[in-house]
Amino acid sequence: MNLQTHIEELFSKQSFEHVEDAARVFDEFKAALNEGKIRAAEPDANSPSGWRVNGWVKKGILLGFRLGRVASLPPADFQFFDKHTYPLKRLPEGRNIRVVPGGSSIRDGCYIGRNVTCMPPMYVNAGAFVDDDTMIDSHALVGSCAQIGKRVHISAAAQIGGVLEPIGALPVIIEDGALVGGNCGVYEGTIVGQAAVLAAGTIITGSTPVYDLVRDTVHRREGDAPLRIPAGAVVVPGARAVTRGRGKELGISLYTPVIIKYRDDKTDQAVRLEELLR
């Protein structure tokens, strides 16, 4: 049986007759996650969203929690107590990964590409995929199964949700070259397109309508198609007035993200300033 078949079979079991054999399969699975050979989601030109969910990989991640027992995890002088199947990740040599001292944690079972910079404190959860030349800034979170592209900047205090369950649900995806500003939040399987810019404080969930003032349209999740922020869009926090009922009488407005422009030379110059931190 191949790895996927093994994982599917083990996930379907209520208990494990041979725990040692199951543990060996999980170790092989986690090694493949660590090396980026398998991913919870991956680009797929045949999918309407441009991405395909690999549900069996999510099952493998969940399997690790079922197999794991709570144990003291190294280092001995700064203890963690968690499932023994998900200790701190041992970063591979030769990828020029920087993890600056100061309280960051990267959980085993995720992929960290070449030249990734991690500023303290930050956290990357199991199942995540962080591609080359990306920066994860202070107090930032990369959730379980989140897919982060190349040359992405996740600014200070930004929260990138994951979506481990439901198994078939698309995780949050930040495509190549995007800039996620400080205190942003991206959740519920949203896709942020290539080179898009989320201004500081922008919050986007899967059900958030995003008003595009440039193209005079509203971007929404439609059925099974996830919310996608278009490539190159510059998104800022905005508000829209309540147009009926008591909310209108009180003059209340609701938060909404707004696309005010698409990237141009000025935007690109501002984004290049971020590279000085790398």
N, C-alpha and C positions, 0 to 999 in steps of 0.2 A: 504494500500500500504506500502511496505517496503521503507527504506530510499533511496535505489538506484532508485526505480521507481519514488518517489517524485522528486528527483534531475533531472532525465531525463525529466520528464514532465515540471518542471519549466524552465529548460534550453531551451526547445523548444519554449517557449512563447516569443513573441515580447514585451509584457508589462504584468504587474501584476495587476490583478483586486483587489486582496486582499494581499497587501504588508505585512501586519502583519503576515498572515499565511505563506507566503514565508519566512519571516524572522525567524519564529520559526523553519521551516524545516532546514534553513541554520545554525541556532544555534546548532541544533542537529547534523548536519553534521560536523560542525567545532569542536564540542566537541569530536566526534569520531576520527577526525584527531589528536587532541591534545593528546588523550589517546593512539594513535597508533593502534586503532581498525580497521581503514581503511587506505589504502596507495595508492599513485598514481601508484606504481608498486610493485610487490611482487614476491618472488621466486616461480618458477613453473617448476617442474622437467619435465613436458611434453612439455615445450617450447624449441626450438633449442638454444635459448640464455640463458636458465635457469631462465628467468624472464618473467612476464606477465604484460602488461600495463592495468591498470584499468581506462579506458577512462571516465567512469561516475564520478570518483573522480576528475579528471581534470575539468570536466564540473562543478562540485560543487564549485571548487575553483574559476573558472571564474564567476560563478553565484554570488559569494560574491562581486565581483567588480561591477556587474550590480546593485545589491541591495544596495550597499554602497553609502553614501553621504559623501562629504568632510567635516570633522569636526575636531575640536581641540581635540587632544588625550592627555591623562595624560602621565607623571606627569606634573602638572601645572607650575612648575618652570623650565621645559625644554620641550617646546612644540613641538609637531609634528602635521602636518596637512595631513591627509590621509583619505582613505575610512574608515568610522566608523566600518565597518565589520571586519577590520584587525588592531586592536590596538596592542600595545606591548603584548606579551604573558605573562600570569601570570604563573610562574613556580610552579609546584606542590610540596608540601612538601613530604619528605620521600624518594626522589630519590637521594639525595646527589649530586645535580647538583651545580657546581661552576661557577658563572659568576663573574669574577674578575672586580672590578670597573675600568672604563676608557673608556666608550663610545661605548660599544657593544649594539646591538639590536637584539632581537629575535621576529619575527612577529608571531602573533597568528595564529593558524591553522597549526602548525607543531608539530612533536613529538620529544621530547628530552628524551633520555633514562636515566638510572641510571648511576651515577658517571661520567657524561659528564663534561668536563672542558672547559670553554670558556675564552680565554685570550684576553684582549682588544687591539684594537677595532676589533670586528668581527661581522658578520651578517649572520643570518639564515632566509630565506624567507619562506612564506606560502607554505604548501604542502610538505615541506622537511621532511625526516625521518632520525633522527640521533640516532643510537642504542647505547647500553650500553658501558661505559668505553672508549669512544672516546674523543680525544682532538681536539679542533678547536683553532688554534693558532692565533696570532695577525695579523690583516689586511687580514684575510681569509674570503672567501665568500662561503656559501652553498646556491645554487640557488633553485628556486621554483621547487618542486617535486623531487629534487635530493634524492637519497637513499644511506645513509652512514651506513656501517655495524658496528659490534662490534670491539672494540679495534683498531680503525682506528686513525692514526695521520695525521691531515691536517695541514701542517706546515705553517709558517709565509708567508703571501701574496699569498697563493695558492688560485686559483679560481676554484670552482666546479660549472660548469654551471648546469642549471636545465632542461629545456625543458617543459614548460607548454603547449605550442602549437607547432605543431599541436596536437590535443587531443590524437590521437592514437600513437604518437611517444614516444618511450622509453626515459625516462629521463636518466641523467648520474647516474651511479651506481658504488659505491666504496665498494667492498665486504670486509668481515671480515679480520682484521689483516693487511690491506694494509697501506703503508706509502707513503703519498703524500708530496714530498719535497717542500722546499721554492720556491716561485715564479713559481710553476707549474700551468698549466691550463688544465682542462679536460672538454670537451664540446661535444655537439651534440649527446647525447645518448651513449657515449662510456661506456663500462663496464671494470672496472679495477678488475681483478680477486683476489681471496683470497691471502693474504700475499704478493702481488706484491709490488715492491718498485719503485717509480718514483723519480729519482734523481732530485736535484734542477734545476729549469729552464726548465724542460721537458714540452712541449706543445703537447697536443693530441686532435685532433678533429675527428669527425666521419669519415671524408674522408682521414685522415692521414694514409699513409702506414707505418707500423712499421716493421723494418727489424730485424729478429731474427738470430743472428750470431751463436747461439748455435744449433738450430734445422734446420738451413739453409732453412728458409721459410720467407714469407712476410705475415703479418697479415693485412687484409683489411676488410672493410665493404663489404659484398657480398649480393646484393639485399636487402631483408628485414632483413637479419641477421646483427646485429650491429657489430662494431669493438670491439673485446674483447682482452684485455691484459691478457695473460695466468697467471694462478695462480703461484705465486712464482717468476715471472719474475723480473729482475732488469733492468730498462729502463733508458737510459741516453740520453741527447741531442747529436745528431750527424749530419753528412752532407753526401750528395751523389753528385757526380760530374754530371753535365749536359753533356750528351754524344753525342749531335748533335746540329747542327745549330750554331747560333751566341753565345749562352751560352757556348758551348764547346770551341769556338775560344777564348773567353775571360777568360776561366778557371774558370767559375762560378760554385759554388756548392749550393745545396738547402738543407734547414734544413730537418732533418728527425729523429724521435726517433729510437733508436737502443737498442735491447735486447742483453746485453753483457754477461749475466750469469743468473743462477737461484739461489735462496736463498740457502746459505749454513751456516755453523756454524759462519763464520766470519761476514756475513751479519746479521745474527740473533743477534750476540753480539752487533753490531753497532746499530741495531734497539732498543735493550733493553736499551741503554743509554737514549733514548727518554722517557722511563718510569720514569726516575728520575724527570722529570718535572711535573708529575701528582700529 
